[in-house]
Amino acid sequence: MKPKAIFNWSGGKDSSLALYYVLKNKEYDIESLLTSMNHSVDRISMHGVRGSLLEEQATSIGIPLDQVLLPEHPSMSEYESILGSKIQDWSEKGITHSIFGDIFLEDLKKYREDQLATMGWKAVFPIWKRNTTELINEFIDLGFKAVLVCINDSYLDPSFAGREIDRDFLKDLPENVDPCGENGEYHSFVYDGPIFKTPIRFSLGESVYKTYPVIGTTDKDNCFQPPSEKKPPGFYFKDLIPKDPVLKS
């Protein structure tokens, strides 16, 4: 019998590629996609994507969606309390593993492993330590389609918000930017690819600039991480406006 698992789903490219491998290898029964949401605005934490588009992703993938509803600026204790309650409920259903799309960041990996171990769970990292240049090219070669929904202005020009992840995008990235955005340079929204039954339709809306206080946040895979920067980072968010879904031909 395969272990039952929760997949930590951000809606972005690393999550999509990690899920692709998990589904392809068939080592786990994925019971649900788990996403942290900013409850006050119904958007994915640190990505800013509308909840309705997240729901469309889950429907197209064919895996139930479970949401962790968080305040706009959760403390570490708030996050751990809310998630701990969820994990306890899942444990009663026989779930024992939590899967993440992390690639680097040893301290974050250890944090995840240590927190889950207290509940008797194991953390799984399908694309851990993969070369990010190889990963982003594989993402494109597999037919995934994604746009940048959030960019850190410490690394990228505002014009990158809303851009497609394609070969031209890779050519235009500054040398100090990781191709997969592993240093927090950008976040993405995946709208088509081999894990989707139908593409997610949307149009590009306005860009909004926000700064955040230097406190703990949820990262790209929707788990809490403590603060690491001394001054508030600034982010450009590109709004995605849902359209009616269509079937693939």
Phi, psi and omega in degrees: 000132181284144177297144175274139186220155168257137178253123180282107191250120178260345185090357184259187189292319181294319175300316183296317181290320177297317179295323177304314180292320180297315179293323180292319183278341175055041180269341184226151169269111182276110183281325179196161172266131182250125180227133174277132183239142168283104189296329185290332182238001180055053177224153180296131182303131178064002174247328178077012182278139181299146180300328181294325178288324174300316180296323177296320177302309183299319179297317181292323178289324179091024177237134181302148180257135174234134185244140171260112184271117186241153170293169186298321180232077184289143171280166178300318181294322177296313180300311183295326178293315181294313181292322180300322177295319178297313183299322178297318178297317181293324180301323179293342178263006177088013179277134187229355184228150176230127188251137185232156177260024180293149177243312179236209177066081183299320183294324178291319177300314180296320178301313180300310182299316182294317180295318180290326181298328179295339179259001181080018180259165175240144177263141182235136184230089187296333183242024182298132176066014174288147176296125187289331175294317177296319182297313183292326176289323176294321177305313180291316182297328180287349178097012176290146177235132183209155174234154177280125182251346180209130178231142177274119186287358172284343184240325189231150176290147180305335181295345179286339179296123181094356181286149175285146171274101181214187182297321179296321177301315180297322179294328185272352181293134174300155184298332183273005181256128177293136182303331179261006179067033186288349176260015180084019183292325181201162173233155186228166174234123181266128185242357178197163180148181187295344178268355183256138175282324179223150178288154176268124184261139181198168171236158180280130177259208183281161173261137181235135180260132180221149169242158183231147176295155182280081176226177177296148179225173170267140185270192186297338177252023169065037171234149185291140172223143181290163182295147181225357182244148184273334177241151184300127177285154177247141184226139170260123179254130175260117181287138175250125184258119185297146170238168178295134179291152176231156178279145173292146178278000000 
